[in-house]
Amino acid sequence: MFASTKKVSLLLTAGLLVAAGAAHAAEVTPPPVPSNLEVPEGHKAIRIAHATGTQNYICLGAGLAWTFIGPQATLFDDEAEQSMTHYLSPNPEEGGLARATWRHSKDTSTVWAVAIAPSTDPAYVAPGAIPWLKLQVVGRQDGPTAGAKISNTTFIQRVNTQGGSAPAGGCPSTGARVFVPYETDYVFYRAE
């Protein structure tokens, strides 16, 4: 009897340690950001994902500036596993208005967001990099099997940007496209 009680006690202790470790691993500390990119009180960072991809531009007329048409990126978790994709798509909650989109790779939960604050503060943003952003979620959708890995997101920050800026000068001809490589970290928040 004593041996089985001891086993149960050891298993419970091990389970609590695993749970405590998992809870500790789930803590997310976002990087410092310019004050205009801070997320309002009552929201907690729930994940940070590193993205690599392209910022895509089109020429609407020879000699004009390049026009941004959307991102295409893959996001990776802290174990370098693909966790999401990021692109431009129609938001069903806004009548199909095109918005920045993040779709989880496992459960296909999806959020759409709009940039509400940019920062080009040189104390944070590297030369030649796209601005850091604070985005507010304006649409959400659970996956087809009720997956909700990211659909509770309320805000997203784009930080630690590298590259992605449109080429300098005018574009060469109408319809020309350019895909500029970039990397960044996205910080996802939810209401507490």
URZIMO-V619385 format. One record per residue. BURIAL is + if it has 24 or more other C-alpha atoms within 12 Angstrom, else -. D_CENTER is the distance of its C-alpha to the mean C-alpha in whole Angstrom. Layout:
[[BURIAL/D_CENTER] [BURIAL/D_CENTER]]
This chain:
[[-/53] [-/52] [-/50] [-/48] [-/47] [-/46] [-/44] [-/42] [-/41] [-/40] [-/38] [-/36] [-/36] [-/34] [-/32] [-/31] [-/30] [-/28] [-/26] [-/26] [-/25] [-/22] [-/21] [-/21] [-/19] [-/17] [-/17] [-/14] [-/15] [+/12] [-/14] [-/16] [+/15] [+/18] [-/19] [-/18] [+/14] [+/15] [+/14] [-/17] [-/19] [-/19] [-/15] [+/14] [+/11] [+/11] [+/9] [+/7] [+/6] [+/8] [+/8] [+/11] [+/12] [+/14] [+/14] [+/17] [+/20] [+/23] [+/27] [-/29] [-/32] [-/33] [-/33] [-/30] [-/27] [+/24] [+/22] [+/18] [+/18] [+/14] [+/12] [+/12] [+/10] [+/10] [+/7] [+/10] [+/11] [-/13] [-/16] [-/15] [-/15] [-/12] [+/10] [+/8] [+/9] [+/8] [+/11] [+/13] [+/15] [-/17] [+/16] [-/19] [-/19] [-/20] [-/23] [-/21] [-/19] [-/17] [+/13] [+/10] [+/9] [+/7] [+/10] [+/10] [-/13] [-/15] [-/16] [+/14] [+/13] [+/11] [+/10] [+/11] [+/10] [+/12] [+/12] [-/15] [+/15] [+/15] [+/16] [+/18] [-/20] [-/22] [-/22] [+/18] [+/17] [-/19] [-/21] [-/20] [+/17] [+/15] [+/14] [+/12] [+/11] [+/10] [+/9] [+/11] [+/11] [+/14] [+/14] [+/14] [+/16] [-/17] [-/17] [-/21] [-/22] [-/21] [-/18] [-/15] [+/13] [+/10] [+/12] [+/13] [+/10] [+/11] [+/9] [+/6] [+/7] [+/7] [+/9] [+/12] [+/12] [+/15] [+/16] [+/15] [+/18] [+/21] [+/24] [-/26] [-/29] [-/30] [-/29] [-/32] [-/33] [-/31] [-/29] [-/28] [+/24] [+/23] [+/19] [+/18] [+/16] [+/14] [+/11] [+/9] [+/7] [+/4] [+/6] [+/6] [+/10] [+/13] [-/16] [-/18]]
